[in-house]
Amino acid sequence: MPEPSEHPAAAPIGEHPDAKPAKRLRPSEETLPIDAYAEETATALESFWNGSAGDHDSALALERVFTGKMAWHDGMWAPGNPLVGLGRLQALRSLLRTAVPDLRLSLRRPLRSGEGGLVLGYWRAEGTQTGPLGPSLPPSGAAVSWEGSVLIRTQPRTAAGGTDRTDRTNGTDSANDPNGHDAANGQGGGEASGGEGTEAKAATAPEGPEGTRDQGLVGVELWWSWDPTFLYKQMGWIQKAPATAEGVEGSKEGPGGGADDGPAPPPADDLAMRVAAGAREAYGSEAEAVAAAEAAVARAAAAEAALAEARAGGGGAEAVAEALAAARAANRGVVELYFHTYNTGHYGVLDHIVDPSYSYLGLIDLEGRRGREGMRAMMGGWRQPLADLRIGHEAVGAVGDDTVAFRWVIRGTHVSPGAVLLGVPACPARPRPLHVAGVTALTLRRGRIAVKVSHANAAVTLGQLGAAVPPELPRLQAEGAESAGKEPNSNFITSLAAPTTDTAKLVALTEAIQYKCGTYTDADACNSDSRCSLDGRTCRTGLWFDARWYKGRAYCEGSLVDRNLECLASATTQDACTDGCVWKTDEELGSALSAAFDIDASFADKVRADIYFEIFALSIPGMNPQKNGGVCTIAGFWNQEFDAVVAKGAEAYTGSTGQDYPVALYRAIEGDLIGTCSAGTTLSRQYECSGARANETACGALGPSCEFRWTSRSNGYCAMVNPLVDPNDSFYKAVLESENACFKATASACASTGGPINTGVTPWEALLATLPSYATRGATERTPSPAPKPKPTGSSPGKKRTAAPPPRRYMHSYPPFRRAPPVARKL
């Protein structure tokens, strides 16, 4: 069987050698929000894929540029099964990095932005397969590489419902889909997940970048298109058809195993199929289509010339923008005729819309044919075997000056007698329905299509044709889902002897407050306890921890942070905020912190916002800017001297890469912020620990101030030990070991892990009353906070509900050194 055409070795990432490089913005042109979004997204995607399993920092980078319910359509699986939510995407990263631990991915810069809120890019990944890729592909030791394209649909941040910084994991492991997606719960295709055939994609996509400057953009759907066939073969996969009981034809195994009757038919309102029908019916005859093609090419060529003239003539940004919009619209008109020809076989159109030098990089092997003959061969390679072929698109837009990108969908039945598709002959006795999808970019020159770059999954297509069984891939659960239902027994801490050391008392107090808040069954009881906070219908631990306990342990006496905490404690109203302190309203604090999420913010403002996140994370009970209208802060955080600190940090930040960013930043300025005593390295140290990520050995090599915490049987992360904690304390070690044992246990062994315990040795009330020696009673007593919490609106916990001890999630839920302040949590 002829193989799908290989990517030219000398080509740039994902692009044909004849294709022109993406144009960078000229200095005279204004950088639009979508261009800034594209650059930030490229950085976030590289950071994510080059991070390891359990690397939460790189996942946070994606949260800034995608919604929490973003639909990720990946070329590893058949169309219509997107990974919905960042948790499932993290599981995909874990799958690939288990197989290729040294995976390195890069995107070709800049990503190309365009109309309709679309962003197009090309990527390449490489590494060595030293681990298994599912049960079918054991470690081979082979050097592997693979590449593809990415198409992102964005919306203004407000239209997409903000950044959706809620729980994204949804650990459902459904059997409804070979890959663990559950359409009923928004995990598969369809409208709920932003899958195929939804009207919403066309209705809500913004028409262009205008009007989005103030809100910024956020990605809502992404097509990560590539052909895993090349990767599988490098790992040792051999393509061969499975034998049936009769030994005549391939079985009808689906890509996830089990019986498969082929792809499901499209829904009645399928967007791509409606586009296909419209393209087919656009012209009554080939002659009409040819006349339309001649006119469309003339318009596109004229628009291209007008754009070049506007740029060369210095007509200003408005004139260039108008010319660019006209050129893009004209190019889309040519592409509409491309779809008409594909659906009708009116090949006379190609004599007008295809450049004589046309070249193609895609799934069909054209045996070296180029130009218009090459385009005919490419279309005929699909039309001949699929007599009922329909091809449409579900996302389309012009990007850059000369390119139109789209997510295409082909449906049809491989049944035509004597026809061959990808080397597989049709069998009229067993029709093979096909559902193929991919991403294509058409580059136009003088109004004609000159280059086509296309990526799609040949392995899935061959499986649908009955010619191969693609490698078996595991079901993807959201990262952390394998630990779902496996929580340490919340009563375990009551089986230990009464705490006697400050470390033990802090751990016990933290667990006891969490337990106590979980027992409140109505809003009034929850609000009356200053240690608790009402979150929807659930009473959770609130801001009870006093950051002044960290003096001498995480910051130095007399430092900026120390003096800021003195200002916080000195006043809860603006009039009382004096003596080197300055009052900052909730809105002013929010504005200072929001630069971290603003793609248009300056680099210095982003660094400043990151610093503010760190220092305002250290607070004291009752000092809540949302309740009090603001907080009393040290004036030294808002003057020229602090500007110099920010500049020093930005300089150090600029010269670093990857996980070294925050380490370099805080090494440069932590003396200015937290002082130069023995506690003055805490800021950089926490990032040194997190830099070890999911590598338990690397974490241990960093010394006793870092510790590895398991979150499931196979995943975990490295974190800094709380500065108030002695990691060798026996009480602390007992709790940590019990937690790690529970998360590493299998689901079946969960209940028996650790054996029986004798709860009630130390009652909860005794644990609540046990305070570390440095704690002040005002910080933990059961008294209302200085500004009483407002009554919640809407629903509240039912008063008659029977309370149950809440499951304890992680021991590090006691206040860590780095904790987002209340004002940051609402951004």
URGI-V620183 format. One record per residue. N is the residue number from 0. RES is the residue in one small letter. OMEGA is omega as a letter, one per 40 degrees, with the letter a starting at -180 (none if undefined). BURIAL is + if it has 9 or more other C-alpha atoms within 8 Angstrom, else -. D_CENTER is the distance of its C-alpha to the mean C-alpha in whole Angstrom. Layout:
# URGI-V620183
N/RES/OMEGA/BURIAL/D_CENTER  N/RES/OMEGA/BURIAL/D_CENTER
This chain:
# URGI-V620183
0/m/i/-/38  1/p/i/-/36  2/e/i/-/33  3/p/a/+/30  4/s/a/+/31  5/e/i/-/29  6/h/i/-/27  7/p/a/-/30  8/a/a/-/30  9/a/a/-/31  10/a/i/+/28  11/p/a/-/25  12/i/i/+/22  13/g/a/+/22  14/e/i/+/24  15/h/a/+/28  16/p/a/-/31  17/d/a/-/32  18/a/i/-/29  19/k/i/-/30  20/p/i/-/27  21/a/a/-/25  22/k/i/-/27  23/r/a/-/26  24/l/i/-/27  25/r/a/-/30  26/p/a/-/31  27/s/a/-/33  28/e/a/-/30  29/e/i/-/28  30/t/a/-/24  31/l/i/-/23  32/p/a/+/19  33/i/i/+/18  34/d/i/+/19  35/a/i/+/17  36/y/a/+/14  37/a/a/+/14  38/e/i/+/15  39/e/a/+/12  40/t/i/+/10  41/a/i/+/12  42/t/a/-/12  43/a/a/+/8  44/l/i/+/8  45/e/i/+/11  46/s/a/+/10  47/f/a/+/8  48/w/i/+/10  49/n/i/+/13  50/g/a/-/12  51/s/i/+/14  52/a/a/+/13  53/g/i/+/13  54/d/a/+/12  55/h/a/-/11  56/d/i/-/11  57/s/i/+/9  58/a/i/+/6  59/l/i/-/8  60/a/i/+/8  61/l/i/+/4  62/e/a/+/6  63/r/a/+/8  64/v/i/+/8  65/f/i/+/6  66/t/a/+/8  67/g/i/+/8  68/k/i/+/9  69/m/i/+/8  70/a/a/+/9  71/w/i/+/9  72/h/a/+/12  73/d/a/+/13  74/g/i/+/16  75/m/a/-/17  76/w/a/+/18  77/a/i/+/20  78/p/i/+/19  79/g/i/+/19  80/n/a/+/17  81/p/i/+/13  82/l/a/+/10  83/v/i/+/10  84/g/a/+/8  85/l/i/+/5  86/g/i/+/8  87/r/i/+/9  88/l/i/+/7  89/q/i/+/8  90/a/i/+/11  91/l/i/+/11  92/r/i/+/11  93/s/i/+/13  94/l/a/+/15  95/l/a/+/15  96/r/i/+/16  97/t/i/+/19  98/a/a/+/20  99/v/a/+/20  100/p/a/+/20  101/d/a/-/20  102/l/i/+/17  103/r/a/+/17  104/l/i/+/15  105/s/i/-/16  106/l/i/+/15  107/r/a/+/19  108/r/e/-/19  109/p/i/+/19  110/l/a/+/17  111/r/a/+/19  112/s/a/+/19  113/g/a/+/21  114/e/a/+/22  115/g/a/+/21  116/g/a/+/18  117/l/i/+/17  118/v/a/+/15  119/l/i/+/16  120/g/i/+/16  121/y/a/+/17  122/w/i/+/16  123/r/i/+/18  124/a/i/+/17  125/e/i/+/20  126/g/a/+/22  127/t/a/+/24  128/q/i/+/24  129/t/i/+/26  130/g/a/+/24  131/p/i/+/24  132/l/a/+/22  133/g/a/+/23  134/p/a/+/26  135/s/a/+/27  136/l/i/+/26  137/p/a/+/28  138/p/a/+/27  139/s/a/+/29  140/g/a/-/29  141/a/i/+/29  142/a/a/+/27  143/v/i/+/24  144/s/i/+/22  145/w/a/+/20  146/e/a/+/19  147/g/a/+/18  148/s/i/+/16  149/v/i/+/13  150/l/a/+/14  151/i/i/+/12  152/r/a/+/13  153/t/i/+/13  154/q/i/+/15  155/p/a/+/17  156/r/a/+/15  157/t/i/-/18  158/a/a/-/18  159/a/i/+/15  160/g/i/-/16  161/g/a/+/14  162/t/i/+/11  163/d/a/-/12  164/r/i/-/12  165/t/a/-/13  166/d/a/-/13  167/r/a/+/10  168/t/a/+/12  169/n/a/+/14  170/g/a/+/16  171/t/i/+/18  172/d/a/+/20  173/s/i/-/21  174/a/a/-/24  175/n/a/-/24  176/d/a/+/22  177/p/a/+/22  178/n/i/+/19  179/g/i/+/19  180/h/a/+/17  181/d/a/+/19  182/a/a/+/20  183/a/i/-/22  184/n/i/-/19  185/g/a/+/17  186/q/i/+/15  187/g/a/+/17  188/g/i/+/18  189/g/a/+/20  190/e/a/+/20  191/a/a/-/18  192/s/a/+/15  193/g/a/+/15  194/g/a/+/17  195/e/i/+/20  196/g/a/+/23  197/t/i/+/22  198/e/a/-/24  199/a/a/-/21  200/k/i/+/19  201/a/a/+/22  202/a/a/-/23  203/t/i/-/21  204/a/a/+/19  205/p/a/+/21  206/e/a/-/24  207/g/a/-/23  208/p/a/+/22  209/e/i/-/25  210/g/a/-/25  211/t/a/+/21  212/r/a/+/22  213/d/a/-/23  214/q/a/-/19  215/g/a/+/17  216/l/i/+/14  217/v/i/+/11  218/g/a/+/9  219/v/a/+/10  220/e/a/+/10  221/l/i/+/10  222/w/a/+/13  223/w/a/+/12  224/s/i/+/16  225/w/a/+/18  226/d/a/+/21  227/p/a/+/21  228/t/a/+/25  229/f/i/-/25  230/l/a/+/23  231/y/a/+/25  232/k/i/+/28  233/q/a/+/27  234/m/i/+/27  235/g/i/-/30  236/w/i/+/29  237/i/a/-/33  238/q/i/-/32  239/k/a/-/35  240/a/i/+/36  241/p/i/+/37  242/a/i/+/40  243/t/i/+/41  244/a/i/-/44  245/e/a/-/46  246/g/a/-/45  247/v/a/-/45  248/e/i/+/41  249/g/i/+/38  250/s/i/+/36  251/k/i/+/34  252/e/i/+/31  253/g/a/+/28  254/p/i/+/25  255/g/a/+/24  256/g/i/-/28  257/g/a/-/30  258/a/a/-/32  259/d/i/-/31  260/d/i/-/33  261/g/a/+/30  262/p/i/+/28  263/a/i/-/28  264/p/a/-/30  265/p/i/-/28  266/p/a/-/28  267/a/a/-/31  268/d/a/-/29  269/d/a/+/26  270/l/a/+/25  271/a/a/+/26  272/m/i/+/29  273/r/i/+/30  274/v/i/+/29  275/a/i/+/31  276/a/i/+/34  277/g/i/-/34  278/a/a/+/34  279/r/a/+/37  280/e/a/-/39  281/a/a/-/39  282/y/a/-/42  283/g/a/-/45  284/s/i/-/46  285/e/i/+/45  286/a/i/-/48  287/e/a/+/46  288/a/i/+/43  289/v/i/+/44  290/a/i/-/46  291/a/i/-/42  292/a/i/+/41  293/e/i/+/43  294/a/a/-/43  295/a/i/+/39  296/v/i/+/39  297/a/i/+/42  298/r/a/+/40  299/a/i/+/37  300/a/i/+/39  301/a/i/+/41  302/a/i/+/37  303/e/i/+/36  304/a/i/-/39  305/a/i/+/39  306/l/i/+/36  307/a/i/-/37  308/e/i/-/40  309/a/i/+/38  310/r/a/+/37  311/a/a/-/40  312/g/i/-/42  313/g/a/-/40  314/g/i/+/40  315/g/a/-/37  316/a/a/+/34  317/e/i/-/35  318/a/i/+/37  319/v/a/+/34  320/a/i/-/31  321/e/i/-/34  322/a/i/+/35  323/l/i/+/31  324/a/i/-/31  325/a/i/+/34  326/a/i/+/33  327/r/i/+/29  328/a/i/+/31  329/a/i/+/34  330/n/i/+/32  331/r/i/+/30  332/g/i/+/33  333/v/a/+/34  334/v/i/+/31  335/e/i/+/32  336/l/i/+/35  337/y/i/+/33  338/f/i/+/32  339/h/a/+/36  340/t/i/+/37  341/y/a/+/34  342/n/a/+/35  343/t/a/-/39  344/g/i/-/40  345/h/a/+/42  346/y/i/-/42  347/g/i/-/44  348/v/a/+/41  349/l/i/+/40  350/d/a/-/43  351/h/a/+/42  352/i/a/+/38  353/v/i/+/37  354/d/i/+/38  355/p/a/-/41  356/s/a/-/39  357/y/i/+/36  358/s/a/+/34  359/y/i/+/31  360/l/a/+/28  361/g/a/+/27  362/l/a/+/28  363/i/i/+/32  364/d/a/+/34  365/l/i/+/36  366/e/i/-/39  367/g/a/-/39  368/r/a/-/40  369/r/i/+/38  370/g/a/+/39  371/r/i/+/40  372/e/i/-/41  373/g/i/+/38  374/m/i/+/36  375/r/a/+/39  376/a/a/+/38  377/m/i/+/34  378/m/a/+/35  379/g/i/-/38  380/g/i/+/36  381/w/a/+/34  382/r/a/+/37  383/q/a/+/40  384/p/a/+/38  385/l/a/+/37  386/a/a/+/39  387/d/a/-/37  388/l/i/+/34  389/r/i/+/32  390/i/i/+/29  391/g/i/+/27  392/h/i/+/24  393/e/i/+/21  394/a/a/+/20  395/v/i/+/22  396/g/i/+/23  397/a/i/+/24  398/v/a/+/23  399/g/a/+/25  400/d/a/+/28  401/d/a/+/29  402/t/i/+/26  403/v/a/+/25  404/a/i/+/22  405/f/i/+/21  406/r/a/+/20  407/w/i/+/23  408/v/i/+/24  409/i/i/+/27  410/r/i/+/29  411/g/a/+/33  412/t/i/+/35  413/h/a/+/37  414/v/a/+/40  415/s/a/+/42  416/p/i/-/45  417/g/a/-/45  418/a/a/+/42  419/v/i/+/39  420/l/a/+/36  421/l/i/+/34  422/g/a/-/37  423/v/i/+/37  424/p/i/-/41  425/a/i/+/40  426/c/a/+/42  427/p/a/-/44  428/a/i/-/45  429/r/i/-/41  430/p/a/+/39  431/r/i/+/35  432/p/a/+/33  433/l/i/+/30  434/h/a/+/26  435/v/i/+/25  436/a/i/+/22  437/g/i/+/20  438/v/i/+/20  439/t/i/+/23  440/a/i/+/23  441/l/i/+/27  442/t/a/+/29  443/l/i/+/32  444/r/a/+/35  445/r/i/+/38  446/g/a/+/37  447/r/i/+/36  448/i/a/+/33  449/a/a/+/34  450/v/i/+/31  451/k/i/+/28  452/v/a/+/25  453/s/i/+/24  454/h/i/+/21  455/a/a/+/22  456/n/i/+/22  457/a/a/+/26  458/a/i/+/25  459/v/i/+/24  460/t/i/+/27  461/l/i/+/30  462/g/i/+/29  463/q/i/+/30  464/l/a/+/33  465/g/a/+/34  466/a/a/+/34  467/a/i/+/32  468/v/i/+/30  469/p/i/+/26  470/p/i/+/26  471/e/i/+/25  472/l/a/+/21  473/p/i/-/20  474/r/a/-/19  475/l/i/+/15  476/q/i/+/15  477/a/a/+/12  478/e/a/+/12  479/g/a/+/15  480/a/a/+/17  481/e/i/+/20  482/s/a/+/21  483/a/a/-/21  484/g/i/-/25  485/k/a/+/25  486/e/i/+/26  487/p/i/+/29  488/n/a/-/32  489/s/i/+/32  490/n/a/+/36  491/f/a/+/35  492/i/i/+/36  493/t/i/+/39  494/s/a/+/41  495/l/i/+/41  496/a/a/-/44  497/a/a/-/44  498/p/a/+/42  499/t/i/-/44  500/t/i/-/42  501/d/i/+/40  502/t/a/+/37  503/a/a/+/38  504/k/i/+/38  505/l/i/+/35  506/v/a/+/33  507/a/i/+/36  508/l/i/+/35  509/t/i/+/32  510/e/a/+/32  511/a/i/+/35  512/i/i/+/33  513/q/i/+/30  514/y/a/+/33  515/k/a/-/35  516/c/a/+/32  517/g/a/+/31  518/t/a/+/35  519/y/a/+/35  520/t/i/+/36  521/d/a/+/36  522/a/a/+/35  523/d/a/-/38  524/a/i/+/38  525/c/a/+/35  526/n/a/+/35  527/s/a/+/38  528/d/a/+/37  529/s/i/+/35  530/r/a/+/33  531/c/a/+/31  532/s/a/+/29  533/l/i/+/29  534/d/a/-/25  535/g/i/-/26  536/r/a/-/28  537/t/i/+/27  538/c/a/+/29  539/r/i/+/27  540/t/i/+/28  541/g/a/-/28  542/l/a/+/29  543/w/a/+/32  544/f/a/+/32  545/d/a/+/34  546/a/i/+/32  547/r/i/+/36  548/w/a/-/36  549/y/a/+/34  550/k/a/+/37  551/g/i/+/38  552/r/i/+/35  553/a/i/+/32  554/y/a/+/34  555/c/i/+/38  556/e/i/-/40  557/g/a/-/41  558/s/i/+/37  559/l/i/+/36  560/v/i/+/33  561/d/a/+/37  562/r/i/+/38  563/n/i/+/35  564/l/i/+/35  565/e/i/-/39  566/c/i/+/39  567/l/a/+/36  568/a/a/+/39  569/s/a/+/42  570/a/i/+/41  571/t/i/+/39  572/t/a/+/40  573/q/a/+/41  574/d/a/-/44  575/a/a/-/44  576/c/a/+/42  577/t/i/-/44  578/d/i/-/45  579/g/i/-/43  580/c/i/+/40  581/v/a/+/38  582/w/i/+/37  583/k/a/+/33  584/t/i/+/32  585/d/a/+/29  586/e/i/-/28  587/e/i/-/29  588/l/i/+/27  589/g/i/+/24  590/s/i/-/25  591/a/a/+/25  592/l/a/+/22  593/s/i/+/20  594/a/i/+/20  595/a/a/+/17  596/f/a/-/15  597/d/a/-/17  598/i/a/+/16  599/d/a/-/20  600/a/i/+/21  601/s/a/-/23  602/f/a/-/22  603/a/i/+/25  604/d/i/+/24  605/k/i/+/20  606/v/i/+/22  607/r/a/+/24  608/a/i/+/22  609/d/i/+/20  610/i/i/-/24  611/y/i/+/24  612/f/a/+/22  613/e/a/+/23  614/i/i/-/27  615/f/i/+/26  616/a/i/+/25  617/l/a/+/28  618/s/i/+/30  619/i/a/+/33  620/p/i/+/34  621/g/a/+/35  622/m/a/+/33  623/n/a/+/31  624/p/i/+/30  625/q/i/+/29  626/k/a/-/33  627/n/a/+/35  628/g/a/-/34  629/g/i/+/33  630/v/i/+/34  631/c/a/+/36  632/t/i/+/35  633/i/a/+/37  634/a/a/+/38  635/g/i/-/37  636/f/a/-/33  637/w/a/-/34  638/n/a/-/36  639/q/i/-/37  640/e/i/-/37  641/f/i/+/33  642/d/i/+/33  643/a/i/-/34  644/v/i/+/32  645/v/i/+/29  646/a/i/+/30  647/k/i/+/31  648/g/a/+/27  649/a/i/+/26  650/e/i/-/28  651/a/a/+/27  652/y/a/+/23  653/t/a/-/24  654/g/a/-/26  655/s/a/+/23  656/t/i/-/20  657/g/a/-/17  658/q/i/-/18  659/d/a/+/21  660/y/a/+/20  661/p/i/+/21  662/v/i/+/23  663/a/a/+/25  664/l/a/+/25  665/y/i/+/26  666/r/a/+/29  667/a/a/+/30  668/i/a/+/30  669/e/i/+/30  670/g/i/+/34  671/d/a/+/34  672/l/a/+/32  673/i/i/+/33  674/g/a/+/36  675/t/i/+/38  676/c/a/-/39  677/s/i/-/38  678/a/a/+/35  679/g/i/+/34  680/t/a/+/31  681/t/a/+/29  682/l/a/+/26  683/s/a/+/26  684/r/a/+/26  685/q/i/+/23  686/y/i/+/21  687/e/i/+/23  688/c/a/+/23  689/s/i/+/19  690/g/i/+/19  691/a/i/+/21  692/r/a/+/17  693/a/a/+/18  694/n/a/+/21  695/e/a/+/24  696/t/i/-/27  697/a/i/-/26  698/c/a/+/25  699/g/a/+/29  700/a/a/-/30  701/l/i/+/29  702/g/a/-/32  703/p/i/-/32  704/s/i/-/30  705/c/i/+/27  706/e/a/+/26  707/f/a/+/24  708/r/a/+/23  709/w/i/+/22  710/t/i/+/20  711/s/a/+/20  712/r/a/+/23  713/s/a/-/21  714/n/i/+/18  715/g/a/+/19  716/y/a/+/18  717/c/a/+/21  718/a/i/+/22  719/m/i/+/25  720/v/i/+/28  721/n/a/-/29  722/p/i/+/31  723/l/a/-/34  724/v/i/+/33  725/d/a/-/36  726/p/i/+/34  727/n/i/-/37  728/d/a/+/38  729/s/i/-/39  730/f/a/+/38  731/y/a/+/34  732/k/i/+/34  733/a/i/-/35  734/v/a/+/32  735/l/a/+/30  736/e/i/-/31  737/s/a/+/32  738/e/i/+/28  739/n/a/+/27  740/a/a/+/29  741/c/a/+/28  742/f/a/+/24  743/k/a/+/26  744/a/i/+/28  745/t/a/-/28  746/a/a/-/28  747/s/a/-/31  748/a/a/-/32  749/c/a/+/31  750/a/a/-/34  751/s/a/-/36  752/t/i/+/34  753/g/i/-/36  754/g/a/-/39  755/p/i/-/41  756/i/a/-/41  757/n/a/-/43  758/t/i/+/42  759/g/i/+/43  760/v/i/+/45  761/t/a/+/43  762/p/i/-/43  763/w/a/+/40  764/e/i/-/42  765/a/i/-/44  766/l/i/+/40  767/l/a/+/39  768/a/a/-/43  769/t/a/+/42  770/l/i/+/41  771/p/a/+/40  772/s/a/-/43  773/y/a/-/41  774/a/i/+/40  775/t/a/-/42  776/r/a/-/43  777/g/a/-/42  778/a/a/+/38  779/t/a/+/38  780/e/a/-/41  781/r/i/-/40  782/t/i/-/41  783/p/i/+/40  784/s/a/+/37  785/p/i/-/39  786/a/a/-/38  787/p/a/-/38  788/k/i/-/35  789/p/i/-/35  790/k/a/-/35  791/p/i/-/32  792/t/i/-/32  793/g/a/-/32  794/s/i/-/32  795/s/a/+/32  796/p/i/+/33  797/g/a/-/36  798/k/a/-/39  799/k/a/-/40  800/r/i/-/37  801/t/a/-/38  802/a/i/-/36  803/a/i/-/34  804/p/a/+/33  805/p/i/+/29  806/p/i/-/28  807/r/a/+/27  808/r/a/-/23  809/y/i/-/23  810/m/a/+/26  811/h/i/-/24  812/s/i/-/24  813/y/a/-/27  814/p/i/-/27  815/p/i/-/25  816/f/a/+/26  817/r/a/-/22  818/r/a/+/22  819/a/i/+/20  820/p/a/+/23  821/p/a/+/24  822/v/a/+/24  823/a/a/+/20  824/r/a/-/19  825/k/a/-/20  826/l/none/-/18
